[in-house]
Amino acid sequence: MNRIYSLLVASTLLFNACGSIKPEPPDKSNVLLVQKAIPRVISEINLPLEIDLNPYLKLAESNIDKSFKGGDSPCQGLRYQYKMDRGPLVLNGKGGNKIGLSLDLAYAVKGDYCALCFGESCGVPMVGISLGYGEPMKKAHVGMESSIELLPNYKIKTQSRITELKAIDPIKLAMGIDITNLVLKQAQPYLSDAMKMVDTEVGKIDVRALIEPAFKEMQQGISLNGMGYLLLNPQALSISPLVFNKNTMKASIGVKASPEILSQMETRRVQKLPNLSSYKKSEGFSVYTDIRMHYDTLAKQIMAFLGGQKFESGKQYIVVRGLRLFAVESRMGVEVDFEGSKKGTLFLTGLPVYDSISQHIRVEDLQFDLKTRNVLLKSAKWLLSDKIRKEMQKAMDIDIKPQLLEAKMMMKFLKL
């Protein structure tokens, strides 16, 4: 009985020894040669920035009086009182770095004209005037302009001026006094105060607060449909000259960055928003991207093609059931677990290559490791068939064009 049991155990061990292939891993497995650092090429990305100026205009509106009045009472000459109502502020962007503003004025004047005074009294009959009282008020139009500059610290500097003060229906008395000119001169201080208020409110636009969240967001990984992450790595920012179109302020944000595509996200320290640098106009954007894929991620991609495939040599065959990648100095080691006519493990090495034209990552010069070759020569020479090796190499080809296209679209549609 013991002899029969011993024979069974011996037969089982012999069968396993003959049926299973277990070579030693390659020498210098998991040894990675020190590689030269990949030179960082700075990419230029232009992002659109739009700011609605209506909220700031409303704040200015709420702080400017809608009506004011005044007058003068000399003994000789025109004794008058006036009242003036303003219409709403109208914003009209005027192109590069300028805001156009306008408002309409409605005014009325009443008083007396004394041609000659004796002491403190008018010595001749006075002529009374009343214009705009009990009848439609007279009108005038005011045009204003603010030149705006964005400073490196994201503060806004403005310089404003009145560009037009025009009566729509001028008033002149028979004695030659230009009432319109007289009243509009009285309105100058009021209009100057209004311009200062507009400057104050527009100057409150906090461009840093608008850009800083986006700058932080640019430092987060952007998922590429489960195939990795796009990391922009922004380094410097600049803003083009401001352009105004009606109630909208527009600009282009120039981002200098060194994008990367990573198969696994890495934790990095968030950089603070830098001061603005000088803006240089560029056509569109040009991006140079580093691609870094971890062996585990790359193995999953390759296994998606190799797994379950049947590799044949004559009547013999194997089916790949597992795959692991690792470093072997300057080459990449490939550990293949298989079953079929034989089962066990194979070790190969190859050169990972990125083809920038086809946008594929593939393995070239895939060869059996020396230790695996020696085992196969003794136990399964048919596995050394070039057909199997070449079919495996052909399957180790990954198209990353969809990921690069998605990364490009992500950058194209980035907005602040």
Secondary structure, 3 states (H helix, E strand, C coil): CHHHHHHHHHHHHHHHHHHEECCCCCCCCCECCCCCCCCCCCEEEEEEEEEECHHHHHHHHHHCCCEEEEEECCCCEEEEEEEEEECCCEEEECEECEEEEEEEEEEEEEEEEECCEECCEECCCCEEEEECCCCCCEEEEEEEEEEEEECCCCCEEEEEEEEEEEECCCCECCCCCEHHHHHHHHHHHHHHHHHHHHHHHHCCCCHHHHHHHHHHHHCCCEECCCCCEEECCEEEEEECCCEEECCEEEEEEEEEECCEEECCCCCCCCCCCCCEECCCCCCCCECCCEEECCHHHHHHHHHHHHCCCEEEECCEEEEEEEEEEEEECCEEEEEEEEEECCEEEEEEEEEEEEECCCCEEEEEEEEECHHHHHHHHHHCHHHHCHHHHHHHHHHCEEECHHHHHHHHHHHHCCCC
